[in-house]
Amino acid sequence: MILQAMAEGYPGAGPDGADLLDLLESFPSARPPLAELISAFDPLQPRLYSIASSAKHVPGEVHLAVAAVRYEKRARRRLGVASTYLADRVAAGEQVDVFVRRSHGFRLPASPDVPVIMIGPGTGIAPFRAFLQERRALGARGRNWLFFGNPRRRSDFLFEDELTVYSRDGLLTRLDLAFSRDQHDKIYVQHRVLEHAAEMWAWLEDGAHLYLCGDAQRMARDVETGLAYIVAKQGRMEPAAAKAHLARLAGEGRYQRDVY
């Protein structure tokens, strides 16, 4: 089908792409029958969200951290299908069909005494909230260090009250924050990571497990660049050896990523 071939070569839906209506408006001569149009496209794919709670802390509950996708493109308002469904169209108490996909490579260390470093800006904080709840429920003695960031502290500090309590009572050994729009020069989590290079290296040398969760396009790439720099500088390694060191940590399960 010509329309399907056109769609495959057209930018994908999203803030930097286009959707089906954009495609049809760009090619006004394409006016396929509705039934054929619908049959040409795959069903909507499931949207996966990290669980943001521990069953040991809140039995019988599953919490999510969902950022509602809303933006303007080509003079038209666009809405994320799953995120705005959950945020705007599901009433309190209404049931939602879900399924669980197990994550086999993103979990806390087996020993509760092992220190952990968690880097999760935005909704990337979800699994780390679960980690902290789990460690509190277990009475784990391992140190916990969280890097969190978002645009503005006043409106975007997810789970602020809970994290403040964790920081105050010692469950969070360190809490480093990066609110990018609260000052003239933008500050992101990768900047905070670099600011504490020596201490991060000391934690890794002490056996800490390192976790990264969030945006794969920019954040994860920039954080990994910073981590490689830290390993090279603090470990007195060449860049290639630093990357190999991170790969070795990943192979040992001490560096885990959940990026999307």
Secondary structure, DSSP 8 states (H G I E B T S, - for coil): -HHHHHHHTS--SSTTS--HHHHHHHSTT----HHHHHHTS---------B-S-TTTSTT---B-----EEEETTEEEE-HHHHIIIII--TT----------SS----SSTTS-EEEE--GGGGHHHHHHHHHHHHHT--S-EEEEEEES-HHHH-TTHHHHHHHHHHTSSSEEEEEETTSSSS---HHHHHHHTHHHHHHHHHTT-EEEEEE-TTTHHHHHHHHHHHHHHHHTT--HHHHHHHHHHHHHTTSEEEEE-
